[in-house]
Amino acid sequence: MAATDIARQVGEGCRTVPLAGHVGFDSLPDQLVNKSVSQGFCFNILCVGETGLGKSTLMDTLFNTKFEGEPATHTQPGVQLRSNTYDLQESNVGLKLTIVSTVGFGDQINKEDSYKPIVEFIDAQFEAYLQEELKIRRVLHTYHDSRIHACLYFIAPTGHSLKSLDLVTMKKLDSKVNIIPIIAKSDAISKSELTKFKIKITSELVSNGVQIYQFPTDDESVAEINGTMNAHLPFAVIGSTEELKIGNKMMKARQYPWGTVQVENEAHCDFVKLREMLIRVNMEDLREQTHSRHYELYRRCKLEEMGFKDTDPDSKPFSLQETYEAKRNEFLGELQKKEEEMRQMFVQRVKEKEAELKEAEKELHEKFDRLKKLHQDEKKKLEDKKKSLDDEVNAFKQRKTAAELLQSQGSQAGGSQTLKRDKEKKKQEALSWLTWYFKWKCPVLS
Amino acid sequence: MDPMRRSPSPCSSRPSSPRTPPCKMLGYVGIEAVLDQLKIKAMKMGFEFNIMVVGQSGLGKSTMVYTLFKSKMWKSTIPGLGMPTPQTLKLQSVTHVIEEKGVKLKLTVTDTPGFGDQINNDKCWDPILGYINEQYERYLQEEILITRQRHIPDTRVHCCVYFVPPTGHCLRPLDIEFLQRLCRTVNVVLVIARADSLTIEEREAFRRRIQHNLRTHCIDVYPQKCFDEDINDRILNSKIRDRIPFAVVGADQEHLVNGRCVLGRKTKWGIIEVENLAHCEFPLLRDLLIRSHLQDLKDITHNVHYENYRVCRLNESHLLPRGPGWVNLTQAPAGPPATPRPSKVRHQVQDDSKDDEEY
């Protein structure tokens, strides 16, 4: 892989030039390491195995800490995945560890679909990363990588062979993730049975074409150790968080009436080998394989599925940007449509409101007219009454003047009348006026 | 805030994932072995670095490259009397692999002969910007393939060293125009070339004037203030920013001084030692470029400048439905259309300024 990289680069027509003095770029690896340290590392492990095989205990033992979590029951209706993320710090290295565990794996009666949630979960992580990578504005360098870097497959220590569920699941997972099979609770198997078991497992894996993760042997510094470890796969491990006093040291161990099994004793189990391989030697390689092999495969399949090709039928290179463009146009079109709809609705509402208002205005006008008419009627009536009253007053005045005239004529004919005669005359006049008045008023009586 | 300001914090040490509970480990696990694994992997892969030197002819660019990397990149740099001055700016790129203590570095140096040499220097930055964008384009095309290579060859310009002639006054209009455009696309390191013609006081005054010019025209040279991650970075980079532009002298001949063989320029009045901090600031430039900030230069190019280019390119796609710049790799998009427009940069800044406030 990478050993040929620099050769390839050199071979592309550039020569190696000798240095005439000390330049100082030998600090480059340190610069790179410092940058990585400041960014922090992340590592995601998936533990697949039946309930009760000791997955959580093994994780606790591997990372020397107590992760929270409750043991699962056997009554789960389906397989679920439980994911937890922890921040570990060792000297100046910060590790963001995510442990995903299957819950209810192997507990159902019908296990045909047991592998599906696991595969879907792994694909979902790849999909999330792909989506981030395809974004136009992306932040890949701060993106929390949730892709599974290593899958520890826990094999039940039956001592015979792999279960068919194990084979099926591993076959489905081998192209998506780095599988490291381990024999769990291996203190239940004796040494001779263990060697036979391991041989049986490896032969079954090979005959079924399951590709498990092989520790890389191309770099001289780790080739030897990795090579020997490859021969020890699958690792037989024991997990324990209890510390017991053995000799004069405190060690992680499990106590039985017939003896004590030490976790970190290489003669007892392969736990130390697993820790070496998983964390101390190959963590970076696991991450790189995930990114450059499994993720690239997923990406390729997904993009081809979406219809992208590297060359069009007219042999013009890629159409990825055209799809970007098409998607963008689609999006803009949708926006425009929505805008149109909204505008139409708005116009309609305005019209309705306008009609309502017009109605109200009309009503008001009518009311006003009615009132005005009423007012005019009233006024007319009053004027009529006033007129009649005026007529009456005029008539009265006329009679009054006529009566006065009569009185004045009568007083001329009388000469020197005394006051009495005047009084009497006045009385007579008043009487005659009254009679005339009554006659005028009620002509019926006369 | 200046709309030309770029998005901050390319390699934030705080990942964007939700807050997770810290776990106390009860014993040694061996997680720090991952650092060794990284180192081994890096040494095996080798490193790449692409540098561009820009400046008028006669400012000592090739000599500076020699002094920096102690290796002769070009055969001869003194134009003969019979050679005509180049009419247009033609960029020349040379690649060599140099090795030191097991670390292999593939170094590409791009020279720009003829820059600023014509009478009318209008748009002399176009070929340079076009070249830089072409490298980004090449990387983008590789990255966008369905079946892509494991390691995409990185020809993007990580650093552009701009040589300012030692006039002693201030930045010239050509310098200002060029720097304004270039700082948005690539990391620019400013140096005063041939500083042996200035006295120490003149150097300081010149430096202050240049710094003032840069501030007035909002030119952000490397190390950019907005990319400082934490307090240590800020302290370190502030010291560097105070000394920018470095007054450097290049030399390719060795002379005997006090019994030691040093690189220097010999004149009648003395020998100017290149590596002596009292004489010139070359050691500062070398330390910045190679010993301490090389990885940072590459990271900023990858995380900021390349991403900005990518955003522009993918956003502008609706303007060029099937233009020649798409299909054919050899036809690079011309400089100006690919430089980010102020509106887009401002929008990006607004998005990222919110993140900045959280920190």
Interface residues (C-beta under 8 A of the other chain):
Chain A: M1 A2 A3 D5 I6 Q9 V10 E12 G13 C14 R15 T16 V17 P18 L19 A20 G21 H22 V23 G24 F25 D26 S27 L28 P29 D30 Q31 L32 V33 N34 K35 S36 V37 S38 Q39 G40 F41 C42 L62 F63 N64 T65 F67 T85 Y86 D87 L88 Q89 E90 S91 N92 V93 L95 K96 L97 I136 R137 R138 V139 L140 H141 T142 Y143 H144 D219 S221 V222 R275 E276 I279 R280 V281 N282 M283 E284 D285 E288 S292 E296 R299 R300 L303 E304 F308 K309 D310 K316 P317 F318 L320 Q321 E322 Y324 E325 R328 N329
Chain B: P10 C11 S12 S13 R14 P15 S16 S17 P18 T20 P21 P22 C23 K24 M25 L26 G27 Y28 V29 G30 I31 E32 A33 V34 L35 Q37 L38 K39 I40 K41 A42 M43 K44 M45 G46 F47 E48 F49 L68 F69 K70 S71 K72 M73 T95 H96 V97 I98 E99 E100 K101 G102 V103 K104 L105 K106 Q141 I144 L145 I146 T147 R148 R150 H151 P153 E229 D230 L263 R286 D287 I290 R291 S292 H293 L294 Q295 D296 D299 N303 E307 R310 V311 L314 N315 S317 H318 P321 R322 W326 V327 L329 Q348 D351
